[in-house]
Amino acid sequence: MQEDVPHGTDLLHLGKAEAETEENLTMAYKPVKKRISPVEMKILLTDDNPVYERPRRMFYADRKIVDDGERGYRRDGCREGEEVRRQARENIVVIQEENQRTFNANRRTEPEYAIDELVAIRRTQYGVGLKLKPKYLGPYKIVKMRRGRYTVEKTGVHEGPGRTPTMAEFMKRWDPSFGPNERAGWPNVGNDGHDEQT
């Protein structure tokens, strides 16, 4: 009986009664055709705004000017789109010049350093336990410079990278009163047997 089961279903692992039940279920199965629903989906746009716009990489104030110009263009149905774009470009230039003026007004000039000059560099990577360590590492010798960017190299044995690029705002001139950076660990609290010389 198990040999004439349709579609090659293997029922040898079942008992005789279970195999007969399975065979009857398989023979009685008839697929039912799916019903088609009369519902259709329509997307209705209520305005002329596009569904998708590519993002513009502009500052918020600049983007607002351009968006206002585009809104006026759509609202008025202007054919003079070039005029609107020209005015937007002029407004953007005015705002950018104002931003540059205010930025430069508060900016201090960076000091210039010479090659082979000794400097201290600011610690730029902080982690656990580094809050109380010195903020500057050094001494470092400037080995290369190019447009406000410097490559410095470690002189002596102290904490910090051996050779690293840095910029003028993260450096200050090395003063011998800084002392060697040998005790760059936790600060002394109380008397630990070492006398600090200041």
C-alpha positions as CSV (number, residue, x, y, z in Angstrom):
1,M,0.0,0.0,0.0
2,Q,2.8,2.4,0.8
3,E,4.3,1.8,-2.7
4,D,1.5,3.5,-4.6
5,V,1.5,6.8,-2.6
6,P,1.5,9.7,-5.0
7,H,4.4,12.1,-5.6
8,G,6.9,9.7,-4.1
9,T,6.1,10.5,-0.5
10,D,8.2,8.2,1.8
11,L,6.0,6.9,4.6
12,L,8.3,4.0,5.8
13,H,9.1,5.7,9.0
14,L,5.4,5.8,10.1
15,G,3.3,2.9,11.4
16,K,0.6,1.3,9.2
17,A,-2.3,3.2,10.6
18,E,-0.5,6.6,10.5
19,A,0.7,5.9,7.0
20,E,-2.9,5.2,5.9
21,T,-4.1,8.5,7.5
22,E,-1.3,10.4,5.8
23,E,-2.1,8.8,2.5
24,N,-5.8,9.7,2.7
25,L,-5.0,13.3,3.6
26,T,-2.6,13.6,0.7
27,M,-5.1,12.1,-1.8
28,A,-7.9,14.3,-0.5
29,Y,-6.0,17.6,-0.8
30,K,-7.2,19.9,-3.6
31,P,-5.7,23.4,-3.9
32,V,-8.1,26.3,-3.7
33,K,-7.7,29.2,-6.2
34,K,-7.0,32.6,-4.6
35,R,-9.7,35.2,-4.8
36,I,-8.9,38.5,-6.4
37,S,-9.8,41.5,-4.4
38,P,-11.6,44.4,-6.2
39,V,-9.6,47.0,-4.2
40,E,-7.1,49.2,-6.1
41,M,-4.5,51.5,-4.7
42,K,-4.1,55.0,-6.1
43,I,-1.6,57.7,-5.0
44,L,-3.1,61.1,-5.3
45,L,-0.7,64.1,-5.1
46,T,-2.5,67.2,-3.7
47,D,0.2,69.7,-4.7
48,D,3.0,70.3,-7.2
49,N,5.8,69.4,-4.7
50,P,7.9,66.5,-5.9
51,V,7.7,63.3,-3.9
52,Y,11.5,63.1,-3.8
53,E,14.2,65.8,-3.7
54,R,17.9,65.2,-3.7
55,P,19.4,66.6,-0.5
56,R,21.4,69.8,-0.9
57,R,24.6,70.3,1.0
58,M,24.1,73.9,2.2
59,F,24.0,75.7,5.5
60,Y,20.5,76.2,6.9
61,A,20.4,80.0,6.1
62,D,21.5,79.4,2.5
63,R,19.1,76.6,2.0
64,K,16.2,78.7,3.3
65,I,17.0,81.4,0.8
66,V,17.0,78.9,-2.1
67,D,13.8,77.3,-0.8
68,D,12.1,80.6,-0.6
69,G,13.1,81.4,-4.1
70,E,11.9,78.1,-5.4
71,R,8.6,78.5,-3.5
72,G,8.1,81.9,-5.1
73,Y,8.9,80.5,-8.5
74,R,6.3,77.7,-8.1
75,R,3.7,80.0,-6.7
76,D,4.0,82.8,-9.3
77,G,4.6,80.4,-12.2
78,C,7.5,82.7,-13.2
79,R,9.3,82.1,-16.5
80,E,12.2,84.1,-15.2
81,G,13.8,81.3,-13.3
82,E,17.3,82.6,-14.1
83,E,16.6,85.9,-12.3
84,V,15.4,84.1,-9.2
85,R,18.6,81.9,-9.2
86,R,20.8,84.9,-9.8
87,Q,19.2,86.7,-6.8
88,A,19.6,83.6,-4.6
89,R,23.3,83.3,-5.6
90,E,23.9,86.9,-4.7
91,N,22.2,86.5,-1.4
92,I,24.2,83.4,-0.6
93,V,27.5,85.3,-1.4
94,V,26.4,88.1,0.9
95,I,25.7,85.7,3.8
96,Q,28.9,83.8,3.3
97,E,31.0,87.0,3.4
98,E,29.2,88.0,6.6
99,N,29.9,84.6,8.1
100,Q,33.6,84.8,7.1
101,R,33.9,88.3,8.6
102,T,32.4,87.3,12.0
103,F,34.6,84.2,12.1
104,N,37.8,86.1,11.3
105,A,37.0,88.9,13.8
106,N,37.3,86.4,16.8
107,R,40.2,84.4,15.3
108,R,43.6,85.0,16.7
109,T,46.7,84.6,14.5
110,E,48.6,81.4,15.0
111,P,52.2,81.6,16.0
112,E,54.8,80.5,13.5
113,Y,57.5,78.0,14.5
114,A,60.8,77.2,12.8
115,I,62.3,73.9,11.9
116,D,64.4,72.3,14.7
117,E,62.5,74.4,17.3
118,L,61.4,72.6,20.5
119,V,57.7,72.5,21.2
120,A,55.2,70.8,23.4
121,I,52.1,69.3,21.7
122,R,48.7,69.0,23.2
123,R,47.4,65.6,24.2
124,T,44.6,64.9,21.6
125,Q,43.5,61.5,22.7
126,Y,41.9,61.0,26.1
127,G,40.8,57.9,27.8
128,V,40.3,56.3,31.1
129,G,42.6,57.7,33.8
130,L,44.0,60.5,31.5
131,K,42.0,63.4,32.9
132,L,44.6,64.2,35.5
133,K,47.7,63.7,33.3
134,P,49.5,66.7,31.7
135,K,47.6,68.3,28.8
136,Y,50.9,68.8,26.8
137,L,53.5,66.3,25.9
138,G,57.1,67.1,25.1
139,P,59.7,68.1,24.2
140,Y,59.3,67.6,20.4
141,K,61.4,68.9,17.6
142,I,59.8,70.3,14.5
143,V,61.2,68.4,11.5
144,K,58.9,69.5,8.7
145,M,56.4,72.3,8.1
146,R,53.9,73.1,5.4
147,R,51.1,75.8,5.5
148,G,50.4,75.7,9.3
149,R,50.9,71.9,9.5
150,Y,53.9,70.6,11.3
151,T,55.6,67.2,11.6
152,V,57.2,66.8,15.0
153,E,59.6,64.1,16.4
154,K,60.1,63.1,20.0
155,T,63.4,64.2,21.6
156,G,64.3,62.2,24.7
157,V,62.4,59.6,26.5
158,H,58.9,60.6,27.5
159,E,55.2,59.7,27.0
160,G,53.7,60.4,23.6
161,P,54.1,59.3,19.9
162,G,57.5,59.1,18.3
163,R,56.6,61.1,15.2
164,T,53.3,62.8,14.6
165,P,51.7,65.5,12.4
166,T,50.1,68.4,14.3
167,M,49.0,72.0,13.8
168,A,50.0,75.3,15.4
169,E,46.9,75.5,17.6
170,F,47.9,72.3,19.3
171,M,51.5,73.4,20.1
172,K,53.3,75.8,22.3
173,R,57.0,76.7,22.5
174,W,58.9,74.4,24.9
175,D,60.2,76.1,28.0
176,P,62.9,74.3,30.1
177,S,60.9,75.2,33.2
178,F,58.3,72.6,32.0
179,G,60.8,70.0,33.0
180,P,61.1,66.5,31.6
181,N,57.8,64.6,31.2
182,E,59.0,61.6,33.2
183,R,56.4,61.6,35.9
184,A,53.3,61.8,33.6
185,G,51.3,59.5,35.8
186,W,48.8,60.2,38.6
187,P,49.5,63.3,40.7
188,N,51.1,63.1,44.1
189,V,48.6,63.2,46.9
190,G,50.2,63.5,50.3
191,N,53.7,62.5,51.0
192,D,54.8,59.5,48.9
193,G,58.5,59.7,49.7
194,H,59.4,61.8,46.6
195,D,60.2,65.5,47.1
196,E,58.9,67.5,44.2
197,Q,61.1,70.4,43.2
198,T,59.3,73.5,41.8
